[in-house]
Amino acid sequence: MDWELLRGEAVAVCARAYVPYSRFPVGVAALTTRGRILTGCNVENAAYGVVLCAECGLVSSLYGTGESRGDGPVLDHEAERELLVALSCVDGNGTPITPCGRCRQLLFEHASPDMLVEMDGGPPLPLTDLLPHAFGAPNLGAVATAAATLKGDS
């Protein structure tokens, strides 16, 4: 993995962040299973709670710029789809930082099982090390199956 290339892309998009309130720009770049590099930067809002983290923009770009699946808005989780495999997230100084908890959860659903996250001063870590015991789509299926069993629909 060319971490310098990814970090360079993250630094470049970080310069375009909209951060008039926190003054804390964040840029992120990720490599996908199809070899594409996607980027995102944070976009703040005066109503602080509706800030868009850089990772939100990245995941939106994954779907907004990817190949059409032609199956409408419902995603078949069993189908082959483009996933994130490596991620570099940087602050305004270009220093690698870890995604916040909310973004770790967001990334988890769109990451390959072995996705790596660049760390400051250390080797890249699997996303699963940053978000152990993550909640995902399989958990939703388990609840639906259990509910159907309880209702006698199985």
PANUZA-319092 format. One line per field, with one value per residue (C-alpha): residue number from 1; residue in three letters; y negated, x, z negated. Coordinates in steps of 0.25 Angstrom, whole numbers, plus 5000, padded with zeros to 4 digits. Each point is the difference from the previous one (the first is absolute). Layout:
REM PANUZA-319092
resi: [NUM / ...]
resn: [ALA / ...]
y: [Y / ...]
x: [X / ...]
z: [Z / ...]
***
This chain:
REM PANUZA-319092
resi: [1 / 2 / 3 / 4 / 5 / 6 / 7 / 8 / 9 / 10 / 11 / 12 / 13 / 14 / 15 / 16 / 17 / 18 / 19 / 20 / 21 / 22 / 23 / 24 / 25 / 26 / 27 / 28 / 29 / 30 / 31 / 32 / 33 / 34 / 35 / 36 / 37 / 38 / 39 / 40 / 41 / 42 / 43 / 44 / 45 / 46 / 47 / 48 / 49 / 50 / 51 / 52 / 53 / 54 / 55 / 56 / 57 / 58 / 59 / 60 / 61 / 62 / 63 / 64 / 65 / 66 / 67 / 68 / 69 / 70 / 71 / 72 / 73 / 74 / 75 / 76 / 77 / 78 / 79 / 80 / 81 / 82 / 83 / 84 / 85 / 86 / 87 / 88 / 89 / 90 / 91 / 92 / 93 / 94 / 95 / 96 / 97 / 98 / 99 / 100 / 101 / 102 / 103 / 104 / 105 / 106 / 107 / 108 / 109 / 110 / 111 / 112 / 113 / 114 / 115 / 116 / 117 / 118 / 119 / 120 / 121 / 122 / 123 / 124 / 125 / 126 / 127 / 128 / 129 / 130 / 131 / 132 / 133 / 134 / 135 / 136 / 137 / 138 / 139 / 140 / 141 / 142 / 143 / 144 / 145 / 146 / 147 / 148 / 149 / 150 / 151 / 152 / 153 / 154]
resn: [MET / ASP / TRP / GLU / LEU / LEU / ARG / GLY / GLU / ALA / VAL / ALA / VAL / CYS / ALA / ARG / ALA / TYR / VAL / PRO / TYR / SER / ARG / PHE / PRO / VAL / GLY / VAL / ALA / ALA / LEU / THR / THR / ARG / GLY / ARG / ILE / LEU / THR / GLY / CYS / ASN / VAL / GLU / ASN / ALA / ALA / TYR / GLY / VAL / VAL / LEU / CYS / ALA / GLU / CYS / GLY / LEU / VAL / SER / SER / LEU / TYR / GLY / THR / GLY / GLU / SER / ARG / GLY / ASP / GLY / PRO / VAL / LEU / ASP / HIS / GLU / ALA / GLU / ARG / GLU / LEU / LEU / VAL / ALA / LEU / SER / CYS / VAL / ASP / GLY / ASN / GLY / THR / PRO / ILE / THR / PRO / CYS / GLY / ARG / CYS / ARG / GLN / LEU / LEU / PHE / GLU / HIS / ALA / SER / PRO / ASP / MET / LEU / VAL / GLU / MET / ASP / GLY / GLY / PRO / PRO / LEU / PRO / LEU / THR / ASP / LEU / LEU / PRO / HIS / ALA / PHE / GLY / ALA / PRO / ASN / LEU / GLY / ALA / VAL / ALA / THR / ALA / ALA / ALA / THR / LEU / LYS / GLY / ASP / SER]
y: [5000 / 4986 / 4993 / 4987 / 4999 / 5002 / 4990 / 4990 / 5001 / 4998 / 4988 / 4994 / 5002 / 4995 / 4986 / 4999 / 5003 / 4990 / 4998 / 4986 / 5004 / 5011 / 4995 / 5015 / 5005 / 5015 / 5007 / 5014 / 5009 / 5015 / 5011 / 5009 / 5014 / 4995 / 4992 / 4987 / 4989 / 4992 / 4988 / 4991 / 4988 / 4995 / 4990 / 4993 / 4993 / 4990 / 5010 / 5008 / 5014 / 5000 / 4999 / 5010 / 5007 / 5002 / 5015 / 4997 / 4993 / 5012 / 5010 / 4992 / 4999 / 5015 / 5001 / 4987 / 5003 / 5015 / 5009 / 5001 / 5013 / 4998 / 5006 / 4987 / 4995 / 5013 / 5006 / 5015 / 5002 / 5014 / 4994 / 4996 / 4985 / 4991 / 4998 / 4992 / 5007 / 4989 / 4987 / 4988 / 4989 / 4987 / 4987 / 4986 / 5003 / 5013 / 5008 / 5014 / 5000 / 5011 / 4998 / 4997 / 5011 / 4996 / 5001 / 5013 / 5006 / 4993 / 5006 / 5014 / 5002 / 4996 / 5006 / 5013 / 5010 / 4997 / 4984 / 4993 / 4986 / 4992 / 4997 / 4988 / 5006 / 5015 / 5010 / 5000 / 5007 / 5008 / 4992 / 5012 / 4996 / 4986 / 5005 / 5013 / 5007 / 4991 / 5000 / 5003 / 5005 / 5014 / 4995 / 4995 / 5013 / 5008 / 4991 / 5001 / 5016 / 5000 / 4991 / 5009 / 5012 / 4994 / 4997 / 5014 / 4994 / 5009]
x: [5000 / 5005 / 4997 / 5008 / 4990 / 4988 / 5005 / 5003 / 4986 / 4994 / 5009 / 4996 / 4985 / 5002 / 5003 / 4986 / 4993 / 4990 / 5003 / 4996 / 4996 / 5010 / 5011 / 5004 / 5001 / 5000 / 5002 / 4999 / 5004 / 4997 / 5004 / 4988 / 5000 / 4999 / 5013 / 4993 / 5005 / 4988 / 5001 / 4992 / 5001 / 4992 / 4989 / 4995 / 4987 / 4996 / 4991 / 5012 / 4993 / 4998 / 5014 / 5004 / 5013 / 5010 / 4997 / 4985 / 5004 / 5010 / 4989 / 4990 / 5010 / 5002 / 4986 / 4998 / 5011 / 5000 / 4994 / 4985 / 4995 / 4987 / 4992 / 4994 / 5002 / 5000 / 5014 / 5001 / 5011 / 5003 / 5004 / 5014 / 5002 / 5012 / 5005 / 5011 / 5013 / 5010 / 4997 / 5009 / 4993 / 5008 / 4999 / 5003 / 5015 / 5000 / 5001 / 4993 / 4988 / 4990 / 4986 / 4990 / 4991 / 4988 / 5008 / 5007 / 4986 / 4996 / 5013 / 4998 / 4988 / 5007 / 5014 / 5006 / 5002 / 5015 / 5000 / 5012 / 5000 / 5013 / 5005 / 5009 / 5013 / 4997 / 4996 / 4986 / 4989 / 4988 / 4987 / 4995 / 5011 / 4995 / 4985 / 5000 / 4986 / 4994 / 4985 / 4997 / 4990 / 5001 / 4995 / 4988 / 4997 / 5001 / 4990 / 4990 / 5002 / 4998 / 4988 / 4994 / 5002 / 4993 / 4988 / 5000 / 5003 / 5013]
z: [5000 / 5004 / 4987 / 5005 / 5012 / 4991 / 4990 / 5011 / 5006 / 4985 / 4998 / 5014 / 4997 / 4985 / 5006 / 5006 / 4986 / 4996 / 4985 / 4996 / 4986 / 4995 / 5009 / 5000 / 5014 / 5003 / 5013 / 5003 / 5012 / 5002 / 5010 / 5004 / 5005 / 5014 / 4999 / 4999 / 4991 / 4993 / 4992 / 4990 / 4991 / 4988 / 5002 / 4988 / 4997 / 4990 / 4994 / 4995 / 4999 / 5015 / 5004 / 5011 / 4997 / 5011 / 4999 / 5003 / 5013 / 5004 / 4998 / 5008 / 5011 / 5000 / 5004 / 5008 / 5009 / 5001 / 5010 / 5001 / 4994 / 5007 / 4988 / 4995 / 4986 / 4993 / 4999 / 5000 / 4989 / 5006 / 5014 / 5003 / 4998 / 4999 / 4986 / 4993 / 4998 / 4995 / 4993 / 4997 / 4991 / 4997 / 4993 / 5005 / 4998 / 5008 / 4988 / 5000 / 4990 / 4997 / 5005 / 4989 / 4994 / 5009 / 5012 / 4996 / 5000 / 5013 / 5007 / 4994 / 5009 / 5012 / 4997 / 5004 / 4989 / 4999 / 5003 / 4994 / 4994 / 5000 / 4986 / 4995 / 4996 / 5002 / 5010 / 5006 / 4992 / 5005 / 4998 / 4991 / 4990 / 4999 / 4999 / 4993 / 5000 / 5010 / 5003 / 5015 / 5010 / 4995 / 4986 / 5007 / 5007 / 4987 / 4993 / 5012 / 5000 / 4985 / 5001 / 5010 / 4992 / 4988 / 5009 / 5006 / 5014 / 5002]
***
